[in-house]
């Protein structure tokens, strides 16, 4: 029996209605995640959590990596089955220290930790594309607090949310924010670069005072390597 035009019209509008409802639902979920993000506050309640069988990505420039990065990666390695520390970079931009060198620094820093399930990778361009490729389920972003870093992080999250939808088109990966250990809140990659860039040493010597200063910001066994990579000779 052939359907009447009225039945076809009803079926058409039913499909349209379902599509619109799903679109609105997805939009609401994405907006909610942007304006009311999940934040893991410090102190981390590690004793109450079991390891989750998921792959997560902790992306940053790591320019250079430091104690704050390592501390978060140690926690994530206990919280998730697989953690990928992504050194992101813009191929059109020139860097004093290449991304591969920064990745090697981070690998050296992690050697003395228990974070054996952390993999360090260098990724060019959109990190969400790489995340989809490796099956990552979460992005992790480190913050001092939402009050201090929330404005910049929200702008980045908007890009990470709508970029995949418009360019993928794929559903965006959820971002979780983790508040860093306040013990290391004073440390930043910019501070480390500022300490290193005033060096006047040659290839066979190094300012011992600068190395001592860096040892408070990065693991002691890599402080000299960090200083040599980031020094600007005068």
N, C-alpha and C positions, 0 to 999 in steps of 0.2 A: 504494500500500500504506500502510495506516495504521500509525503508530508505536504500539508497545505502551506502556502506562503506565510500565513500567520504563525505557524509553528516554527518555521525557519527563522522568522523575525525574532520570536521569543528566544530561540536558542542563541541567536547572534547577540542579543542584548544581555543574555545570561553570561556569555563568555566575556563580553566587555565589562560587565559589572564585577565579575570575579577578578579580572585583570586589574581593574582600577582599585579594588579593595586590597589586593596584594601589593600594588604599588604604594598605596597610602601606608600600609602596614610597614613595609620596608623603609619608607621615608621616615616614619615616626621612630622606628628602632635606631636608624642611623643618626638622626638628630638627637635622640636621647643619649646615645653613646658619646656624642661630641660635647654636649652641655652637662652631662652627668656621668663623667668617666669613672671607671673602676680604678681605685688607687690603693695600692698596698702600702699602708703606713708603717712607720718605724716606731717602736721595735717590731721586727718581723716575728710572727708567732709560729716559728719553725716546728716546735714540739707538737703543735696541734694539726700539722699538715702532713699528708702522705704524698709521695712523689706521683705526679700526674704523667701519664703516658702520652705526652704531647711534645711536639717540636716547636720551640719558640725562638724568636729572633730579637737579639738586643743589638740594635744598630746605632752607630755613632761614627764620628770622624776619627776618634781615638788619636788626636793630633797634638800631643801624644797621649797614650793611655796612662792611667795613674791608679793610686790606691782606691779611689772611689769606684772606678770601673771594676776593678778586681773584686772588691768586696761584694758588689751586686752580682757579678757573675758566679761567685762562690755560692751565694744564696740560691740563685736560679738553677744551678747545677744540682742542688739537693731537692728543689721543688719540681723540676721537670726532667723528663727522661733524656731529652736532647736539647742542647742550647747552641745556637749559632751566633757568634759574635761577628757582626758584619761591619767591615770597614768600608763605608760608602765614600764615593768620590765622584766628582764631575770631570769627565774626560776633557772638557774644554778649559779647565782651570789648571794653572801651574802651582805645584806645591814645593815647599822647601824640602820636605821629607816625603818620599813617595808612599803611596798607600801600602805597597808590599812591605816596605820597611817598617811601617807602623804596625802592620799585622804581625810581623816577626817579633817586634817588641812585646806585643801583647801575648804571644805564644810563650816568650821567655818568662814573662811575669807570671803566667799561669802554671809553669812547671813546678813551682814550689807550693802549689795549692792542691786541694783534693778535687778540684773541678776537672776530672778526667773526661767528662762527657760534654765538654765545651769545645766546639770546633770554630776556628777563626778563618773567615773567608773575606776576600776582597770582592766587592760587587760594584760594577759600573752602572750608572743610570738608576732607573726606578727599582727600588728594593722590593716593592710589592710584587713585581714580576718574578723576581728570584724566589720570594717567599712562596708563591703559588707553585713554582717549579719543584721545590723541595718538600712541599706538603706542610709548611708551617701553619699553625693554627692561631698564633698570637704574636703581636709585636709588643715588645717591652721597651718602655722609655723611662730613663732615670731622671728624677727631679729632686730638687732640694725641698720644695713644698709647692702645692698648687698655687698658693698666693704669690710666690716669687716667680714661678716658671709657667704658670697656666696660660697666660696670654699667648706666648710664643708657641707653646705646645699645641694649643687649640688650633692655631693657624696651620700648623704642620699636619694635624689630624684631619682637618678639612681637606687638604690636598690628598692625604692617604685614603680618604673616604671616597671622594668624588673622582679622583684620578682613575682608579680601577674601573669604576662604573662607566666612565666616559671613554677611556682609552682601551679597556680590556676587550670587550666589556665583561668584567667578572665581579663577583660580590667581594667587597673589601674585607680585609682581615681586621679583627678587633684589636684595639690597642689597650694595653694595661700599663698603668703608671706605677712606678715603685719609688717610694721616698728613700733616698740614700741615707746611709749612716751619718748622723750629724757630726760625728768625729771628723769626717772628711769634707764637710760642706765648704770649707775655706779653700779646698784644692780645686783648681781648674787647669785645663790644658793651656789657657792663655797665660796664667801665672808661671807655669813651667817654661813656656817659650820665652817669656820675658826674662827669666833668670838665665836661660841659656844664651840668649842672643847678644848679651853684653860681653861675651867671652872674647878675649884677645889672644888666646893661646894658639899655638901652632899644632901640627899633627903629632908632635912628640911630647907634648906637655898639656897639663890641664889645671885650671884654678881649683885647688882643693876645697876652698870655701864654698864654691858653687856646687861641687859634688856632695858636700855635706848637707847643703840646703836641699838639694834634690832628693836625698835619701829620706827626707821626711814626707815627700810627696809621691815617690815611686819606690818600688822594692829596691833595697840597697844593692842587690847584685846586678841590677841593670841601670843604675843611676849614671854610671860613667858612659854607657852606651847611649843613653838618652841625651846626655850633655854633648857628646861628640856629634850626634846627628843633627841637633838643633842649634848648635852654635853658629853665629854669623861672625866670621873673622873680620877684624878691623885692619 
